[in-house]
């Protein structure tokens, strides 16, 4: 599978047409999508129309954009003009096609990228695996018995399998980074507000992409970042191109801490050792200063669940999904709702918010002394794709920390955080190393990922040849 940049530059130079690229993509999709169930909605006719217009623009001598002719998937939580947004739910299968793009997709399209369809997401983005009544089970190309993660599982499966070179993602607590870790991809959760959204106020969720290379992630961020009047949380533009700084930024001497468990998480020992070994090699390769320091922030998993449940129950009741149609929800959604109700028992929401604010203070104190925090990206390797709930890891009770215990900090505190391929378990399953950096320093996260990519290049056992 060629990279985003390789495809875009070849189309821009006129070495091939966007239509040719697209036809090859749909041929791959026909071969590869069946076993993994990554794409759940397709728009071949619409994609061919976009590619044809790009080819005509190039023939007229116009600049088609930095993502010229690059096919991509759009996560089914995000609007893409002309396609349904069903959020992985049977309740929304009759939803009409979106009339407008999200700001994220709008900018990707304006840069010349070609949306070909919607990728599977867990129902309403609520789960760390992708298994719904609407579309069935999405599977990991590394091992079809295992999940590619969630809620961006269709996007991670599509990119890892080599169907498309990138796909969009969202991340409200790890939904870009966990799928990246489970499929050996690059998964950047950017700074809050770096990529604008459709207005409103979001405490935690951000948009992003999943790619195979750091340069591809950087190019996508270059075309999607920047202010938008529709989103009052959107950040001002930076004074550089991310695609440039990943090769030039000097990160030597930055203070780095590795935390294997944040003091509360139950983590598979093999995952810790793979991530620790990767962290040591990256620290040496980048010339970082290793700081031997314990980092034990507040565990907000129970509070996160309680706050989320209060919002979810109100929304689902308003839309008529609860209580009468509870059985129409996906098994995993049902399990999560039951689990969240248990977490609500005896929980005071004001106290939960106070613990959320305490985590913000914990992170602020840490980043006053240090520049970056390394940890495993997840608490375990990929688990069975159709498993309902993971509360035991390494034979221990993990119900108070879960599969993604390290993701929430960056969402609560609005820090950039990236998952990069750390290695494989003895059984051949991917493990990710997560790097969380100071607020607004997406450039540092990407630069460190690029140094690691050059230090330890990774390959995929499929999808490299058309």
C-alpha positions in Angstrom: 0.0 0.0 0.0 1.4 3.3 -1.0 1.4 6.2 1.4 -0.8 9.3 1.3 2.1 11.4 0.1 3.2 8.9 -2.6 -0.3 8.8 -4.1 -0.8 12.6 -3.9 2.5 13.5 -5.4 2.1 11.0 -8.3 -1.3 12.4 -9.1 -0.2 16.0 -8.9 2.7 15.2 -11.3 0.3 13.6 -13.7 2.0 10.2 -13.6 -1.5 8.7 -13.1 -5.0 9.9 -12.7 -7.1 10.1 -9.6 -9.6 7.9 -11.4 -7.0 5.2 -11.9 -6.1 5.4 -8.2 -9.7 5.1 -7.2 -10.4 2.1 -9.4 -7.4 0.3 -7.9 -8.7 1.2 -4.4 -12.1 -0.3 -5.0 -10.5 -3.5 -6.4 -8.5 -3.8 -3.2 -11.6 -3.2 -1.2 -13.5 -6.0 -3.0 -10.6 -8.4 -2.1 -9.9 -7.3 1.4 -13.0 -5.8 3.1 -15.0 -9.0 3.4 -13.1 -10.7 6.2 -12.5 -7.6 8.3 -15.7 -5.6 7.7 -14.0 -2.2 7.8 -16.2 -0.3 5.4 -19.9 -0.4 6.0 -21.2 2.3 3.6 -19.8 2.9 0.1 -20.2 5.6 -2.4 -18.3 4.5 -5.5 -20.3 6.7 -7.9 -19.8 9.8 -5.8 -16.0 9.0 -5.4 -15.6 8.5 -9.2 -17.3 11.9 -9.8 -14.9 13.6 -7.4 -11.9 11.9 -9.0 -13.0 12.8 -12.5 -13.3 16.4 -11.6 -9.8 16.3 -10.0 -8.4 14.9 -13.3 -10.1 17.7 -15.3 -8.6 20.3 -13.0 -5.2 18.8 -13.3 -5.6 18.7 -17.1 -6.4 22.5 -17.0 -3.2 23.1 -15.1 -4.8 23.8 -11.7 -3.3 22.7 -8.4 -5.5 19.8 -7.1 -4.2 20.1 -3.5 -1.7 18.4 -1.2 -4.0 15.3 -0.9 -4.7 15.0 -4.7 -6.6 11.8 -5.5 -5.9 10.1 -2.2 -8.9 7.8 -1.3 -9.9 7.7 2.4 -12.6 6.4 4.7 -14.7 8.5 7.0 -15.6 7.2 10.4 -19.3 6.6 10.8 -19.6 9.2 13.6 -18.6 12.0 11.3 -20.6 13.6 8.6 -19.6 13.3 4.9 -21.8 14.9 2.3 -23.8 12.4 0.4 -23.4 9.6 2.8 -25.4 8.5 5.9 -24.1 8.9 9.4 -25.5 6.0 11.3 -23.2 5.9 14.3 -23.2 2.1 14.1 -26.8 1.9 15.3 -29.9 0.3 14.0 -31.8 3.4 15.3 -30.1 5.5 12.6 -30.1 3.2 9.6 -32.9 5.2 7.9 -31.0 8.5 8.4 -30.9 10.5 5.2 -27.4 11.2 3.7 -25.6 14.2 5.2 -26.1 17.5 3.4 -22.8 18.9 4.5 -19.3 17.7 5.5 -18.0 18.0 9.0 -15.3 20.8 9.0 -12.7 18.0 9.2 -13.9 16.2 6.1 -14.6 19.5 4.4 -10.9 20.4 4.6 -9.7 17.0 3.6 -12.0 17.1 0.5 -10.8 20.7 -0.3 -7.2 19.4 -0.3 -8.0 16.9 -3.0 -8.7 13.7 -0.9 -11.5 11.5 -2.2 -14.0 10.0 0.4 -15.0 6.5 -0.7 -17.3 5.4 2.2 -17.9 5.2 5.9 -15.9 3.0 8.2 -17.4 1.0 11.0 -17.6 2.5 14.5 -18.8 1.1 17.7 -22.4 2.1 18.5 -22.4 5.9 19.3 -18.7 5.6 19.8 -19.2 4.0 23.2 -16.9 1.0 23.1 -13.2 0.1 22.7 -14.1 -2.7 20.2 -16.3 -2.4 17.0 -19.2 -4.8 17.2 -22.8 -3.7 16.4 -26.2 -5.0 15.6 -26.3 -2.7 12.6 -23.1 -4.0 10.9 -21.8 -7.0 12.8 -18.2 -7.6 13.9 -15.2 -5.7 12.6 -11.9 -7.7 12.8 -8.2 -7.0 13.1 -6.1 -7.8 10.0 -3.3 -9.0 12.2 -5.5 -11.7 13.6 -9.2 -12.0 12.4 -10.2 -13.4 15.8 -9.2 -10.1 17.5 -10.7 -6.6 17.6 -9.0 -3.7 15.7 -10.2 -1.5 18.6 -12.8 1.1 18.9 -14.5 3.3 18.5 -12.5 3.9 15.3 -12.1 0.2 14.6 -13.3 0.3 11.0 -10.8 3.0 10.2 -7.9 1.2 11.8 -8.8 -2.1 10.1 -9.1 -0.4 6.7 -5.7 1.3 6.9 -3.9 -1.6 8.5 -5.2 -4.0 5.8 -4.1 -1.6 3.0 -7.5 -0.7 1.6 -6.9 3.0 2.0 -3.8 5.0 3.1 -5.7 6.9 5.8 -9.1 7.1 7.4 -10.6 9.6 9.9 -11.0 8.9 13.6 -12.3 10.6 16.7 -10.9 10.4 20.2 -12.9 11.1 23.4 -10.8 8.8 25.7 -8.5 6.8 23.4 -10.6 6.0 20.3 -7.8 7.0 18.0 -4.9 5.7 20.0 -6.2 2.3 21.1 -7.1 1.2 17.5 -3.7 2.5 16.4 -2.0 0.4 19.1 -4.1 -2.7 18.2 -3.2 -2.5 14.5 0.3 -1.0 14.5 -0.6 2.4 13.1 0.1 6.0 13.8 -2.7 7.5 15.9 -2.4 11.2 16.9 -4.9 12.6 19.3 -4.2 16.3 18.5 -4.5 19.3 20.9 -8.1 20.1 21.7 -9.2 22.6 19.1 -6.4 21.9 16.7 -8.9 20.4 14.2 -12.2 22.3 14.3 -15.6 20.7 14.8 -19.2 21.6 14.1 -19.6 24.2 16.9 -21.0 23.5 20.3 -18.7 22.7 23.3 -16.8 19.5 23.7 -15.1 18.7 26.9 -13.0 15.8 25.6 -13.5 14.6 22.0 -11.3 15.6 19.0 -11.0 14.6 15.4 -7.9 13.0 13.8 -6.7 10.3 11.3 -5.1 6.9 11.3 -2.2 6.4 9.0 0.8 4.1 8.4 3.4 6.8 8.4 4.2 9.9 10.5 4.6 12.1 7.4 1.1 11.1 6.3 -0.3 12.1 9.6 1.6 15.4 9.5 0.3 16.2 6.0 -3.3 15.5 7.0 -2.9 17.7 10.1 -1.4 20.5 7.9 -4.5 20.7 5.8 -7.1 20.2 8.6 -5.7 22.3 11.5 -6.5 26.0 12.0 -9.3 28.2 13.2 -12.9 28.0 12.1 -15.6 30.4 13.1 -18.1 27.6 13.6 -16.0 26.2 16.5 -15.1 28.7 19.3 -12.7 26.2 20.7 -10.6 26.1 17.5 -6.9 27.1 17.9 -5.0 29.8 15.9 -2.8 28.5 13.1 0.8 27.5 13.8 3.7 29.3 12.0 5.2 26.1 10.4 4.2 23.0 8.5 4.0 19.8 10.5 5.4 18.0 7.5 8.6 20.1 7.8 9.1 20.0 11.6 8.9 16.2 11.8 12.3 16.3 10.1 13.9 19.4 11.7 12.6 20.0 15.2 15.3 19.7 17.9 13.9 17.6 20.8 17.3 16.8 22.5 17.3 17.3 26.2 13.5 17.2 26.7 12.6 15.5 30.0 10.8 12.1 29.6 9.1 10.0 32.2 7.9 6.4 31.5 5.0 5.3 33.6 4.0 1.6 33.3 0.7 1.7 35.1 0.0 5.3 36.4 0.0 3.7 39.8 -3.5 2.3 39.5 -3.9 0.4 36.2 -3.8 -3.4 35.7 -1.5 -3.9 32.7 -0.4 -7.1 31.0 3.3 -7.6 31.9 4.3 -8.3 28.3 2.7 -5.1 27.1 4.7 -3.2 29.7 8.0 -4.7 28.7 7.4 -4.1 25.0 6.4 -0.5 25.6 9.3 0.1 28.1 11.9 -1.3 25.7 10.5 1.0 22.9 10.6 4.0 25.3 14.2 3.3 26.2 15.3 3.1 22.5 13.4 6.3 21.6 14.9 8.2 24.5 18.3 7.2 23.3 17.6 7.9 19.7 16.1 11.3 20.3 18.6 12.4 22.9 16.0 12.9 25.6 16.7 13.1 29.3 15.2 10.2 31.1 13.6 11.1 34.4 13.2 8.3 36.9 10.0 9.6 38.5 6.7 7.9 39.6 3.6 9.4 38.1 0.4 8.4 39.9 -2.4 10.7 38.7 -6.0 10.5 39.9 -7.9 7.6 38.4 -11.1 9.1 37.0 -12.5 6.0 35.2 -15.5 5.7 37.6 -16.1 9.4 37.5 -15.8 9.4 33.7 -18.4 6.7 33.5 -20.8 8.4 35.9 -20.6 11.7 34.0 -21.0 9.9 30.7 -24.0 7.9 31.9 -25.8 11.0 33.1 -25.5 12.5 29.6 -26.2 9.2 27.7 -29.4 8.3 29.6 -30.8 11.7 29.1 -30.0 11.7 25.4 -31.2 8.1 24.8 -34.4 8.6 26.7 -35.1 11.8 24.7 -34.6 9.9 21.4 -36.8 7.0 22.5 -34.1 4.4 22.7 -34.6 4.0 26.5 -36.3 2.4 28.2 -38.5 0.5 25.7 -36.0 -0.3 23.0 -33.0 -1.3 25.2 -32.9 -4.7 23.5 -32.3 -3.1 20.1 -29.0 -1.7 21.2 -25.8 -3.7 20.4 -24.8 -6.3 23.1 -21.7 -4.2 23.9 -23.8 -1.1 24.3 -26.2 -2.9 26.6 -23.3 -4.2 28.7 -21.7 -0.7 28.9 -25.0 0.9 29.9 -25.5 -1.6 32.6 -21.9 -1.2 33.8 -22.3 2.6 33.8 -25.5 2.4 35.8 -23.6 0.4 38.4 -20.9 3.1 38.4 -23.6 5.7 39.0 -24.7 4.0 42.2 -23.6 6.1 45.1 -21.6 8.5 42.9 -22.0 12.2 43.5 -21.5 14.0 40.1 -20.2 17.1 41.8 -17.5 15.0 43.4 -16.8 13.3 40.1 -16.2 16.6 38.4 -13.9 17.6 41.3 -11.8 14.5 40.6 -11.7 15.4 36.9 -10.4 18.8 37.9 -7.9 17.1 40.2 -6.6 15.2 37.3 -6.1 18.5 35.4 -4.0 19.7 38.4 -2.0 16.4 38.5 -1.1 16.8 34.8 -0.3 20.5 35.2 2.1 19.7 38.0 3.7 17.0 36.0 4.2 19.1 32.9 5.7 22.0 34.9 8.6 19.6 35.6 8.7 17.4 32.6 8.1 17.6 28.8 6.6 14.2 27.9 5.0 11.2 29.5 5.4 7.7 28.0 3.3 4.7 28.8 1.8 1.7 27.1 -1.0 2.8 24.8 -3.3 0.1 26.2 -3.4 -2.2 29.1 -3.5 -5.4 27.0 -3.0 -6.6 23.5 -6.0 -6.9 21.1 -8.7 -9.1 22.6 -11.5 -11.3 20.9 -13.5 -9.2 18.4 -16.9 -10.4 19.7 -16.0 -10.3 23.4 -18.5 -8.3 25.6 -16.4 -6.4 28.1 -12.9 -6.8 29.4 -12.6 -6.6 33.1 -9.8 -9.2 33.7 -6.3 -8.6 32.5 -3.4 -10.9 33.4 -5.7 -12.8 35.7 -6.4 -9.7 37.8 -9.5 -7.5 38.3 -9.1 -4.6 35.9 -12.6 -3.2 36.3 -11.4 0.0 37.9 -8.9 0.8 35.1 -10.1 -1.0 31.9 -8.4 -1.5 28.5 -7.6 2.2 28.0 -6.4 3.5 31.3 -3.8 5.9 29.8 -6.0 7.7 27.3 -8.3 9.8 29.4 -5.6 12.2 30.7 -4.9 13.7 27.3 -8.6 14.2 26.7 -9.4 15.7 30.1 -6.4 18.0 30.0 -6.5 18.7 26.2 -2.9 17.5 25.6 -1.6 16.1 22.3 -1.0 12.4 22.6 0.2 9.8 20.0 0.3 6.0 19.8 3.2 4.5 17.8 4.0 0.9 17.0 6.1 -0.5 19.9 6.4 -4.1 18.7 4.6 -7.4 18.7 3.8 -9.9 21.5 5.0 -13.4 21.3 1.7 -14.3 19.7 2.2 -11.7 17.0 -0.2 -9.0 18.2 0.6 -5.3 18.0 1.5 -3.2 21.1 1.6 0.6 21.1 3.7 3.1 22.9 1.8 6.3 23.9 3.6 9.6 24.1 1.7 12.5 25.8 3.3 16.0 25.5 2.6 19.6 26.7 -0.5 21.3 25.5 -0.3 22.6 21.9 3.0 20.8 21.2 1.6 18.5 18.5 4.9 19.1 16.7 6.9 17.4 19.5 4.6 14.4 19.5 5.0 14.0 15.7 8.8 14.7 15.8 9.3 11.9 18.3 7.1 9.6 16.3 9.2 10.3 13.2 12.5 9.6 15.1 11.1 6.3 16.2 9.9 5.5 12.7 13.4 6.0 11.4 14.9 4.1 14.3 12.6 1.1 14.0 10.7 1.0 10.7 7.7 -1.2 10.7 6.1 -3.2 7.9 2.8 -4.9 7.4 2.5 -8.6 6.3 -0.3 -7.7 3.8 -1.5 -4.8 1.7 1.9 -3.7 0.3 1.3 -4.8 -3.2 -1.5 -4.0 -5.6 
